[in-house]
Amino acid sequence: MDIQGNITQKFEIVQVFGLYTREGFHENFDCPIKVVALHPQFTRSNYKQFVTGGNKLLLYERNWLNRWKTSVLHEGEGTITNIKWRANLIAWANNVGVKIYDISTKQRITNVLRDNVSLRPDMYPCSLCWKDNTTLIVGWGSSIKICVVKERNPTEMRDLPSRYVEIVSAFETEFFICGLAPLADQLVTLFFVKENSDQMDEELCARPRLDIIQPLPESCEEISSDALTVRNFQDNECRDYRLEHSEGESLFYIISPKDIVVAKERDQDDHIDWLVQKKKYEEALMAAEISFKNIKRHDVQKIGMEYIDHLVNTRDYDSAARKCQKVLGKNMELWENEVYRFKTIGQLKAISQYLPRGDLRLRPAIYEMILHEFLKTDYEGFATLIREWPGDLYNNMAIVQAVTDHLKRDPTNSTLLTTLAELYTYDQRYDRALEIYLRLRHKDVYQLIHKHNLFSSIEDKIVLLMDFDKEVKTFKLYDFMLSESYKVVEELADRPELLHVYLHKLFKRDHHKGQKYHERQIGLYAEYDRPNLLPFLRDSTHCPLEKALEICQQRNFVEETVFLLSRMGNCRRALQMIMEELADVDKAIEFAKDQDDAELWDDLISYSIDKPPFITGLLNNIGTHVDPILLIRRIKEGMEIPNLRDSLVKILHDYNLQILLREGCKKILVADSLSLLQKMHRTQMRGVRVDEENICESCHATILPSDMAKTFNVVVFHCRHMFHKECLPSSGTFCNICSAKRRGPGSGILEMKK
């Protein structure tokens, strides 16, 4: 502000003067002046106005003669303690309440009465502030009111002012108000606080509070609160504090008898300062990242480095290493510095998993240093890094040599061997990697063979491969083995159990592929896999039956022998083996059903006639294939047969069922025959088209004469063959063509005359 108004210590002299000009006003009054307020645009020549407050509210205006004119705006209600001027509105407070004067219309608009009249107005003065050109905030005692100046409807004016005031919010606070200031939609309030003493039954003055509150229609919500430490606050009263604010700079001045405290809105830098001071580095880093465009005194990376230092100092090495990935980013120099720091404190393992390994990378020596550290202390961790890190991060040959040196001391260590195979794979020495995987029986051997097309390299390693996994689960690898069957068979000649697995797979894939090995497979199945022998004998068409029969008889394989005997045509001997050696009537009956030979059924009955359990089985199953009477008549009188009654009932039930099936089939046959007969009759009764394209089947001349005016006779049979009547034999009842072929439809006749 370029103009300042002062009141002397005796409250009788008012001075208004320019800070940078010689312009001024000096006046002595015969009564005390408590407050002075200038027009908001006092610096402009048209607005040379100010008001003073004492027992009266006086308005001073400079006229065209450059003299000051005085006007009394208000008097008679006690001492005026506060004045605030905004635009054309002057608000002031006296012992009775708050008034607002509209200088443009020269009218007093309203009177807002004081709420708590028990408080002395000189000890608890009124606080006024304008939020905008029409909103006045009034604080008195512990009460706050927000008043809005509004235009009155012209139809309601009559003798009333053109404006009126509406109180939009009124609420009580916990403490006494010393000052008010607007802050966007919120309020900054300065409170005078009293608190009870623990030792004496009296209230003591506490530190004043600067609060930010959110006003509501009938209450308020506290946003923040700060207790201010000023000198001699224990001796101060409510009237000793004031709050002033500078609108353009968002500065707030707390004035006490001994101190002036300047407050301003806290920015993000202040917030980060507080978080760092409280060692809340995670929150500080997050706040800096969110507001990196607005912070001026801080740097995101610098805060991150402080955070990493703090974590290292507190020995939280894992968290510190994890933060490096976020904080250091693409700064390779900082990365290397941190790696060496972690090496110094013996925590290379912590930072190893977070090192950059993409497009931006450290020097190979850094990665090799970490790998050597793991190789000394942690084989599993070393293997994990080798699997996770790309092979071009470090000097592969140097690491291979280091692993080889360690294997000299511990040659059977599977972890080191597996890692060495992976290093050989990175170096494209696949044969060495394959040899290690096969020796370790490692599951990745198939992936290695398939990925790098090493099928030709396994020709001399078939035994090792199948010894590791007999099933050979990789289809492409097995396809290769099947295509090179003669080589595989040679390799597996001394390992018959593996040879059987291979030939079995080969047979499953293609019954004809390994036909020259089928004779050998008979013995292999008999030795290592009897359950699959019978399916092999059934499916193979290249198996020598005599050789198979010999092997099965030597090993007493009854089921296989029965199958071979039946396949060779010796069904009676096969049935005899089932009855004598297996003693399984159900299997014997099933065998007889499959062969469907009456002599076999007769042999089965003859063998079973003196064995009651066999007779029961025959009675239960023979009904649909052989007449049960043949069996029943041959049963000896008095023979006790288990479950005979149930078996006879089943025979009768099966017989009734056959009768019902025959009757049903007969009905269906008759119905179908009738339907077809009717269809044929309808078809034959239809008219037959005769035109010049038809010929006589006898003379092969056109059936119709060229001169249709002449009389002619044509005979058309139901078989659609046509004849001239004179071309038919004398009888002419049947079609010559169809009668010769013995077909029925030609028996009918249609005669056409004209």
C-alpha positions in Angstrom: 0.0 0.0 0.0 1.4 3.4 -0.9 -0.8 5.4 1.6 -0.8 4.9 5.3 -3.1 6.1 8.1 -1.7 6.4 11.6 -3.2 7.4 15.0 -0.9 8.8 17.7 -0.5 7.2 21.0 -2.8 9.7 22.7 -5.6 8.8 20.1 -6.1 12.6 19.3 -4.0 13.1 16.2 -4.7 11.3 12.9 -2.1 11.3 10.1 -2.6 10.1 6.5 0.4 10.3 4.3 2.0 8.8 1.2 5.0 6.5 1.6 6.5 7.6 -1.7 4.8 11.1 -2.2 4.5 14.3 -0.2 0.8 14.0 -0.1 -0.6 13.9 3.5 -3.3 14.8 6.0 -2.7 15.9 9.6 -5.6 16.6 12.0 -6.0 17.1 15.8 -9.2 15.9 17.4 -10.8 16.9 20.7 -11.8 13.3 21.4 -10.0 10.0 21.2 -9.8 8.3 17.8 -9.7 4.5 18.0 -9.5 3.5 14.3 -9.0 4.9 10.8 -9.8 3.3 7.4 -8.9 4.6 3.9 -10.9 4.2 0.7 -9.6 1.0 -1.1 -8.6 3.2 -4.1 -7.3 6.2 -2.0 -4.3 6.6 -4.3 -6.6 7.7 -7.2 -7.5 11.4 -7.3 -11.3 10.7 -7.4 -11.3 8.6 -4.2 -9.6 10.8 -1.6 -11.7 9.5 1.3 -11.2 8.0 4.7 -13.2 7.5 7.8 -12.2 7.7 11.5 -13.8 6.0 14.4 -14.1 7.3 18.0 -17.3 8.4 19.5 -18.4 9.2 16.0 -17.9 7.8 12.5 -16.5 10.6 10.5 -16.0 10.6 6.7 -13.3 12.9 5.2 -13.5 13.8 1.6 -11.3 16.1 -0.5 -13.3 18.6 -2.5 -12.4 20.4 -5.8 -10.7 23.2 -3.8 -8.3 20.6 -2.4 -9.8 21.0 1.0 -11.0 18.2 3.3 -14.8 18.0 4.0 -16.0 16.2 7.1 -19.4 14.3 7.3 -20.8 12.4 10.4 -22.0 9.0 9.3 -23.0 7.7 12.7 -22.9 8.6 16.4 -24.5 8.0 19.7 -23.9 4.2 20.3 -20.6 4.3 22.1 -17.0 4.0 20.9 -16.3 2.6 17.5 -13.6 -0.1 17.8 -13.2 -1.5 14.2 -13.8 -0.3 10.7 -13.4 -2.2 7.4 -13.9 -0.5 4.0 -14.5 -2.6 0.8 -15.7 -1.1 -2.5 -18.6 1.2 -1.6 -19.4 -0.5 1.7 -18.1 0.6 5.1 -18.6 -1.8 8.0 -17.9 -0.7 11.6 -18.4 -2.1 15.1 -19.4 -0.3 18.3 -20.7 -1.4 21.7 -24.2 -2.3 20.2 -23.3 -4.2 17.1 -22.0 -4.1 13.5 -23.4 -1.6 10.9 -22.8 -1.4 7.2 -23.0 1.9 5.3 -23.4 2.2 1.5 -21.4 5.2 0.5 -22.8 5.2 -3.1 -26.4 5.6 -1.9 -25.4 7.3 1.4 -27.6 4.8 3.3 -27.0 2.6 6.3 -28.0 -0.9 5.2 -28.2 -3.0 8.4 -27.4 -3.4 12.1 -26.1 -6.9 13.2 -26.5 -7.0 17.0 -23.9 -8.3 19.4 -24.8 -11.8 20.6 -23.1 -12.3 24.0 -23.7 -9.0 25.8 -22.1 -10.3 29.0 -18.7 -9.9 27.5 -17.1 -6.5 27.8 -16.7 -5.0 24.3 -13.4 -3.4 25.3 -11.9 -6.7 26.5 -13.3 -8.9 23.7 -13.5 -6.5 20.7 -15.2 -7.3 17.4 -13.2 -8.7 14.5 -14.3 -7.7 10.9 -13.1 -8.8 7.5 -14.4 -8.6 4.0 -14.2 -11.9 2.0 -15.3 -10.1 -1.2 -17.2 -7.0 -2.2 -20.4 -8.3 -0.7 -19.5 -10.8 2.0 -18.6 -9.6 5.5 -17.4 -11.9 8.2 -18.1 -10.9 11.8 -16.4 -12.4 14.8 -17.3 -11.3 18.3 -16.6 -13.3 21.5 -16.9 -16.9 20.5 -19.5 -16.3 17.7 -18.9 -16.0 14.0 -21.4 -14.7 11.4 -21.1 -14.6 7.6 -23.2 -11.8 6.2 -23.9 -11.3 2.5 -25.1 -7.9 1.1 -27.8 -8.4 -1.5 -29.8 -6.1 -3.9 -33.4 -5.6 -2.8 -36.2 -6.3 -5.3 -37.4 -2.9 -6.7 -41.0 -3.8 -5.9 -40.2 -4.2 -2.2 -38.1 -1.0 -1.7 -40.7 1.6 -0.7 -38.7 3.6 2.0 -36.1 0.8 2.5 -32.5 0.9 1.4 -31.7 -0.6 -2.0 -29.6 -3.3 -0.4 -30.1 -5.6 2.6 -27.9 -8.1 4.5 -28.6 -11.9 4.8 -26.8 -13.9 7.4 -25.9 -17.1 5.6 -23.9 -18.8 8.4 -23.8 -18.4 12.1 -22.0 -20.7 14.6 -20.2 -20.8 17.9 -16.5 -21.6 18.4 -14.7 -23.1 21.3 -12.4 -20.1 22.1 -12.6 -16.3 21.9 -11.9 -14.7 18.5 -9.1 -12.3 18.2 -9.0 -12.0 14.4 -10.4 -13.3 11.1 -9.2 -13.5 7.5 -10.5 -15.3 4.4 -8.6 -18.2 2.8 -10.5 -19.2 -0.4 -13.7 -20.9 0.9 -12.2 -21.3 4.4 -11.4 -19.0 7.3 -8.2 -18.3 9.1 -9.1 -17.6 12.8 -6.9 -16.3 15.6 -8.2 -17.6 19.0 -7.5 -16.4 22.5 -7.3 -19.6 24.7 -7.8 -20.1 28.4 -7.2 -23.3 30.1 -7.8 -24.6 33.7 -4.9 -24.8 36.1 -4.2 -28.2 37.7 -3.1 -26.6 41.0 -5.5 -23.6 41.3 -9.1 -23.2 40.5 -8.6 -20.5 38.0 -8.2 -20.1 34.3 -4.8 -19.3 32.8 -4.0 -17.7 29.5 -2.6 -20.2 27.1 -0.8 -19.8 23.8 -3.0 -18.3 21.1 -4.2 -20.6 18.3 -4.2 -20.0 14.6 -6.8 -22.3 13.0 -8.2 -22.9 9.6 -11.9 -23.8 9.6 -14.5 -24.7 7.0 -17.7 -22.7 7.8 -21.0 -24.5 7.5 -24.5 -23.0 7.8 -24.8 -23.8 11.5 -21.3 -25.1 12.5 -17.8 -25.3 11.3 -15.2 -28.0 10.6 -11.6 -27.7 11.8 -9.1 -28.2 9.0 -5.8 -27.4 10.9 -4.7 -25.9 14.2 -1.4 -24.5 15.4 -0.5 -23.1 18.8 1.7 -20.0 18.5 4.5 -19.3 21.0 4.7 -15.5 21.6 6.4 -13.7 24.4 4.4 -13.1 27.6 1.4 -14.9 26.3 0.5 -15.7 29.9 -0.1 -12.0 30.6 -2.0 -11.2 27.4 -5.7 -10.8 27.0 -8.0 -11.2 24.0 -7.8 -7.5 23.0 -3.9 -7.8 22.9 -4.0 -9.9 19.7 -4.9 -8.9 16.2 -4.9 -10.7 12.8 -4.3 -8.9 9.6 -3.8 -10.3 6.1 -2.4 -9.2 2.7 -4.7 -10.3 -0.1 -2.2 -10.3 -2.9 0.5 -12.3 -1.1 -1.6 -14.6 1.0 0.3 -13.5 4.1 -1.2 -13.4 7.5 0.2 -11.2 10.4 -0.4 -12.2 14.0 0.2 -9.1 16.1 0.8 -9.3 19.9 2.3 -6.7 22.3 5.8 -8.2 22.0 5.8 -10.0 18.7 4.6 -10.0 15.1 4.3 -13.5 13.6 4.0 -13.8 9.8 2.1 -16.9 8.5 1.7 -18.0 5.0 0.2 -20.9 3.2 2.3 -24.0 3.4 3.5 -25.2 0.0 4.7 -28.6 -1.1 8.3 -27.8 -0.3 7.3 -27.0 3.3 5.4 -30.3 3.5 8.4 -32.2 2.2 10.7 -30.5 4.7 8.4 -31.6 7.5 8.3 -35.2 6.3 12.0 -35.4 6.0 12.5 -33.9 9.4 10.2 -36.5 10.8 12.1 -39.2 8.8 9.0 -40.1 6.8 11.0 -40.5 3.7 8.6 -42.8 1.9 5.8 -40.1 2.1 8.3 -37.4 1.2 9.4 -39.2 -1.9 5.9 -39.9 -2.9 4.9 -36.2 -2.4 7.9 -35.0 -4.4 7.1 -37.4 -7.3 3.5 -36.2 -7.4 4.3 -32.5 -7.2 7.7 -32.5 -9.0 6.6 -29.6 -11.2 5.7 -27.4 -8.3 8.5 -28.0 -5.8 11.4 -25.4 -5.9 13.8 -26.3 -3.1 13.8 -30.1 -3.4 14.8 -32.7 -6.0 13.2 -36.1 -6.3 16.4 -38.0 -6.7 18.1 -36.1 -3.8 15.2 -37.1 -1.5 15.5 -40.7 -2.8 19.2 -40.8 -2.0 18.5 -39.5 1.5 15.9 -42.2 1.9 18.4 -44.9 0.7 21.0 -43.5 3.2 18.5 -43.7 6.0 17.6 -47.3 5.1 21.3 -48.3 5.0 21.9 -46.6 8.3 19.0 -48.5 9.9 20.4 -51.8 8.3 17.3 -52.3 6.2 19.4 -53.4 3.2 16.7 -55.2 1.2 14.5 -52.1 1.2 17.4 -49.8 0.4 18.3 -52.0 -2.6 14.7 -52.1 -3.8 14.6 -48.3 -3.6 17.7 -48.0 -5.8 15.8 -49.3 -8.7 13.2 -46.5 -8.4 15.5 -43.7 -7.3 18.7 -44.2 -9.4 16.8 -44.9 -12.6 19.0 -44.5 -15.6 22.0 -42.8 -13.8 24.7 -45.5 -14.3 27.2 -43.5 -12.3 25.0 -43.5 -9.2 24.3 -47.2 -9.7 28.0 -48.1 -9.7 28.5 -45.9 -6.6 25.7 -47.7 -4.8 27.0 -51.1 -5.8 30.4 -50.4 -4.4 28.8 -49.1 -1.2 26.9 -52.3 -0.8 30.1 -54.2 -1.5 31.8 -52.3 1.3 29.1 -53.2 3.8 29.0 -56.8 2.6 25.5 -56.6 1.1 26.0 -57.3 -2.6 23.4 -60.0 -2.4 20.7 -57.5 -1.5 21.3 -55.3 -4.5 22.0 -58.0 -7.1 18.3 -58.7 -8.0 17.6 -55.0 -8.7 20.5 -54.2 -11.0 19.6 -52.8 -14.5 19.7 -55.5 -17.1 17.8 -54.1 -20.0 18.9 -51.6 -22.6 20.8 -49.6 -20.0 23.5 -51.7 -18.3 26.5 -51.3 -16.0 30.0 -52.3 -16.9 30.4 -56.2 -17.2 32.9 -56.0 -14.3 30.1 -55.0 -11.9 28.1 -58.1 -12.7 31.1 -60.3 -12.6 32.0 -59.0 -9.2 28.5 -59.9 -7.9 28.6 -63.4 -9.5 32.0 -64.1 -7.9 30.6 -63.0 -4.6 27.7 -65.4 -4.9 30.0 -68.2 -6.1 32.0 -67.9 -2.9 29.1 -68.1 -0.5 25.8 -69.1 -2.1 25.7 -71.7 -5.0 21.9 -71.5 -5.2 21.9 -67.7 -5.4 24.6 -67.9 -8.1 22.5 -70.4 -10.1 19.4 -68.1 -9.8 21.4 -65.1 -11.1 22.7 -67.1 -14.1 19.1 -68.1 -15.0 17.7 -64.6 -14.6 20.5 -62.5 -16.1 21.1 -62.4 -19.9 24.3 -64.1 -20.9 25.7 -61.0 -22.4 25.8 -59.0 -19.2 29.2 -60.4 -18.2 32.2 -62.2 -19.6 30.8 -65.7 -20.0 34.2 -67.4 -20.4 35.5 -65.9 -17.1 32.5 -67.2 -15.2 32.8 -70.6 -16.8 36.4 -70.8 -15.7 35.4 -69.8 -12.2 32.7 -72.5 -12.0 35.1 -75.1 -13.4 37.6 -74.2 -10.6 35.0 -74.7 -8.0 33.9 -78.1 -9.5 37.5 -79.3 -9.1 36.9 -79.1 -5.4 33.3 -80.4 -5.5 32.9 -82.4 -8.8 29.5 -83.9 -7.9 27.7 -80.6 -7.0 24.5 -80.8 -9.0 23.8 -77.0 -8.7 27.2 -76.1 -10.1 26.9 -78.6 -12.9 23.5 -77.4 -13.9 24.7 -73.8 -13.9 27.7 -74.8 -16.0 25.4 -76.4 -18.5 23.4 -73.2 -18.7 26.6 -71.2 -19.2 27.6 -73.6 -22.0 24.2 -73.1 -23.5 24.7 -69.3 -23.5 28.1 -69.9 -25.2 26.4 -72.1 -27.8 28.5 -75.2 -26.7 25.4 -77.3 -26.7 27.1 -80.7 -26.9 28.8 -80.1 -23.5 25.5 -78.8 -22.0 23.7 -81.9 -23.3 26.2 -84.2 -21.8 25.9 -82.6 -18.4 22.1 -82.6 -18.5 22.0 -86.3 -19.4 24.5 -87.2 -16.7 22.4 -85.2 -14.2 19.1 -86.6 -15.7 17.9 -83.0 -15.8 14.4 -82.2 -17.0 15.6 -79.4 -19.3 17.4 -81.9 -21.6 14.4 -82.2 -23.9 14.0 -78.4 -24.1 17.7 -78.1 -25.0 17.5 -80.7 -27.7 14.3 -79.3 -29.1 15.2 -75.6 -29.0 18.6 -76.0 -30.6 17.8 -78.9 -32.9 20.3 -81.3 -31.3 18.7 -84.5 -32.7 21.8 -85.6 -34.6 23.8 -85.2 -31.4 21.8 -87.8 -29.5 22.4 -90.8 -31.8 25.1 -92.1 -29.5 23.3 -91.0 -26.4 20.1 -92.9 -26.8 20.8 -95.2 -23.9 21.5 -92.3 -21.6 18.4 -90.5 -22.7 16.1 -93.4 -22.3 17.8 -94.4 -19.1 16.8 -91.0 -17.8 13.3 -91.1 -19.1 12.0 -94.2 -20.7 8.8 -92.5 -22.0 10.8 -89.8 -23.9 8.1 -87.2 -23.5 9.1 -84.8 -26.3 7.1 -85.7 -29.4 9.6 -84.1 -31.9 12.5 -86.0 -30.3 10.5 -89.2 -30.4 9.6 -88.6 -34.0 13.3 -88.4 -34.7 14.0 -91.6 -32.9 11.1 -93.4 -34.8 12.5 -92.2 -38.1 15.9 -93.6 -37.2 14.6 -96.9 -35.8 17.4 -99.1 -37.0 20.1 -96.9 -35.3 18.1 -96.8 -32.1 17.6 -100.6 -32.0 21.3 -101.1 -32.5 22.1 -98.7 -29.6 19.5 -100.4 -27.3 20.5 -104.0 -28.2 22.2 -104.5 -24.8 19.3 -102.9 -22.9 16.3 -105.1 -23.7 14.0 -103.3 -21.2 14.7 -100.0 -23.0 14.4 -101.7 -26.4 11.0 -102.9 -25.4 9.8 -99.4 -24.4 11.1 -98.0 -27.7 9.6 -100.8 -29.9 6.3 -100.5 -28.0 6.1 -96.8 -28.7 7.0 -97.5 -32.3 4.2 -100.1 -32.6 1.7 -97.7 -31.1 2.6 -95.0 -33.5 2.5 -97.3 -36.6 1.7 -101.0 -36.6 3.7 -101.5 -39.8 6.7 -99.3 -39.1 8.7 -101.9 -37.2 7.3 -105.1 -38.6 10.7 -106.7 -38.9 11.0 -106.4 -35.1 7.6 -108.0 -34.2 9.1 -111.4 -33.7 11.6 -110.0 -31.2 8.8 -108.0 -29.5 7.0 -111.2 -28.6 9.7 -112.2 -26.2 10.1 -108.6 -25.0 6.4 -108.3 -24.2 6.5 -111.7 -22.5 9.5 -110.7 -20.4 8.7 -107.0 -19.5 5.1 -106.2 -20.3 2.7 -109.1 -20.3 -0.5 -106.9 -20.0 0.3 -105.5 -23.5 1.2 -108.8 -25.1 -2.4 -109.9 -25.9 -3.2 -106.4 -27.5 0.0 -106.7 -29.5 -0.9 -110.2 -30.8 -4.4 -108.9 -31.7 -3.2 -105.8 -33.6 -0.1 -107.2 -35.3 -0.4 -108.8 -38.7 3.3 -109.5 -39.1 3.7 -111.6 -36.0 4.7 -115.3 -36.6 1.9 -117.2 -34.9 3.9 -120.4 -34.4 6.8 -118.5 -32.6 4.3 -116.6 -30.5 2.4 -119.9 -29.6 5.7 -121.5 -28.6 6.7 -118.7 -26.3 3.2 -118.5 -24.7 3.1 -122.2 -24.1 6.6 -122.2 -22.6 5.6 -119.4 -20.2 2.1 -120.9 -19.6 0.3 -117.8 -20.8 -3.2 -119.3 -21.1 -5.2 -116.3 -22.4 -2.6 -115.6 -25.0 -2.4 -119.3 -26.0 -6.2 -119.5 -26.3 -6.1 -116.4 -28.6 -3.3 -117.9 -30.8 -5.0 -121.3 -31.0 -8.3 -119.7 -32.1 -6.5 -117.5 -34.6 -4.7 -120.6 -36.0 -8.1 -122.4 -36.4 -7.8 -124.8 -33.4 -10.9 -123.5 -31.7 -11.7 -126.8 -29.9 -8.3 -126.9 -28.3 -8.7 -123.3 -27.3 -12.1 -124.0 -25.7 -10.6 -127.0 -23.9 -7.9 -124.8 -22.4 -10.4 -122.3 -21.2 -12.5 -125.0 -19.6 -9.6 -127.0 -18.1 -7.0 -124.5 -17.2 -9.0 -121.3 -16.6 -12.2 -123.1 -15.5 -14.1 -119.9 -16.5 -17.5 -120.8 -17.9 -18.3 -117.2 -18.7 -15.2 -116.8 -20.7 -15.9 -120.2 -22.4 -19.4 -119.1 -23.3 -18.1 -115.8 -24.6 -15.6 -117.7 -26.7 -18.3 -119.9 -28.1 -20.5 -116.9 -28.9 -17.6 -115.2 -30.8 -16.9 -118.3 -32.8 -20.6 -119.1 -33.4 -19.9 -122.7 -34.1 -22.5 -125.4 -33.3 -19.8 -128.0 -32.7 -18.1 -125.8 -30.1 -21.4 -125.4 -28.3 -21.8 -129.2 -28.3 -18.3 -129.6 -26.9 -19.0 -127.0 -24.2 -22.2 -128.8 -23.2 -20.4 -132.2 -23.1 -17.6 -130.8 -21.0 -20.1 -129.0 -18.6 -22.7 -131.8 -18.2 -21.1 -133.3 -15.1 -20.2 -129.9 -13.5 -23.2 -128.3 -11.9 -21.7 -124.7 -11.7 -20.9 -124.9 -15.4 -24.5 -126.0 -16.1 -25.8 -123.0 -14.2 -23.7 -120.7 -16.3 -24.8 -122.4 -19.5 -28.5 -122.2 -18.5 -28.1 -118.4 -17.8 -26.5 -117.6 -21.1 -27.3 -120.3 -23.7 -30.9 -119.3 -24.3 -30.3 -116.9 -27.1 -27.8 -119.0 -29.1 -28.7 -122.7 -28.6 -32.0 -124.4 -27.9 -31.9 -124.9 -24.1 -33.8 -128.3 -24.5 -30.5 -129.8 -25.9 -28.8 -129.0 -22.6 -31.7 -129.8 -20.3 -32.3 -133.3 -21.8 -28.6 -134.2 -21.2 -28.7 -133.3 -17.5 -28.6 -136.5 -15.4 -31.6 -137.2 -13.3 -31.1 -136.3 -9.7 -28.2 -134.0 -10.2 -28.2 -131.0 -7.9 -27.7 -127.8 -9.8 -27.2 -124.5 -7.9 -29.8 -121.8 -8.7 -31.6 -124.1 -11.1 -35.0 -122.4 -10.5 -33.6 -119.0 -11.3 -31.9 -120.3 -14.4 -35.1 -121.9 -15.7 -37.1 -118.8 -15.0 -34.4 -116.8 -17.0 -34.7 -119.3 -19.9 -38.5 -118.9 -19.9 -38.1 -115.1 -19.7 -35.6 -115.1 -22.6 -38.0 -117.4 -24.6 -41.0 -115.1 -24.0 -38.8 -112.1 -24.9 -37.8 -113.8 -28.2 -41.5 -114.5 -28.9 -42.4 -110.9 -28.3 -39.6 -109.7 -30.5 -40.7 -112.0 -33.3 -44.3 -110.8 -33.0 -43.2 -107.2 -33.0 -41.0 -107.8 -36.0 -43.9 -109.5 -37.8 -46.3 -106.6 -37.1 -43.7 -104.2 -38.4 -43.1 -106.3 -41.5 -46.8 -106.6 -42.3 -47.3 -102.8 -41.7 -44.3 -102.0 -43.9 -45.5 -104.4 -46.6 -49.0 -102.9 -46.6 -47.6 -99.4 -46.8 -45.3 -100.2 -49.6 -48.1 -102.1 -51.5 -50.4 -99.0 -51.2 -47.6 -96.8 -52.3 -46.9 -99.0 -55.4 -50.7 -99.1 -56.2 -50.9 -95.3 -56.1 -47.9 -95.0 -58.2 -49.2 -97.5 -60.8 -52.6 -95.8 -61.0 -51.1 -92.5 -62.1 -51.4 -91.4 -65.7 -48.4 -92.0 -68.0 -47.2 -89.3 -70.3 -46.9 -90.5 -74.0 -45.3 -88.1 -76.5 -43.3 -88.2 -79.7 -40.0 -88.9 -77.8 -41.2 -92.4 -76.6 -40.5 -95.5 -78.8 -41.9 -98.9 -79.1 -39.8 -101.4 -77.2 -40.4 -104.0 -79.9 -39.9 -102.2 -83.3 -38.0 -99.2 -81.8 -40.2 -96.9 -83.9 -41.7 -93.7 -82.5 -44.7 -94.7 -80.4 -46.9 -92.0 -81.9 -47.6 -91.9 -85.6 -46.5 -88.9 -87.6 -50.1 -88.4 -88.7 -52.1 -88.0 -85.6 -55.3 -88.0 -87.7 -55.0 -91.7 -88.3 -56.3 -94.3 -85.9 -53.6 -96.0 -83.7 -53.4 -98.3 -80.7 -50.6 -98.1 -78.0 -50.1 -100.4 -75.1 -48.4 -99.0 -71.9 -47.5 -101.4 -69.1 -47.1 -100.4 -65.4 -43.4 -100.8 -65.8 -43.6 -97.8 -68.2 -42.6 -99.9 -71.3 -44.6 -99.0 -74.4 -45.5 -101.1 -77.5 -47.6 -100.7 -80.6 -50.5 -103.1 -80.2 -49.6 -104.8 -83.4 -46.1 -105.4 -82.1 -47.2 -107.4 -79.1 -47.9 -111.2 -79.3 -51.4 -112.3 -79.6 -51.9 -112.6 -75.8 -50.3 -109.2 -75.0 -51.0 -109.5 -71.2 -47.5 -109.1 -70.0 -44.5 -106.9 -70.8 -42.1 -109.0 -72.8 -39.1 -107.3 -71.3 -40.1 -107.5 -67.7 -41.4 -111.0 -68.0 -38.0 -112.1 -69.4 -36.3 -110.5 -66.4 -39.0 -111.9 -64.0 -39.9 -108.4 -62.7 -43.4 -107.9 -61.3 -44.4 -104.4 -62.4 -44.8 -105.4 -66.0 -47.8 -107.6 -65.2 -50.2 -104.7 -65.4 -51.4 -103.1 -68.6 -52.8 -99.8 -69.8 -54.3 -99.5 -73.3 -54.4 -96.3 -75.2 -56.6 -96.1 -78.3 -57.6 -93.5 -80.8 
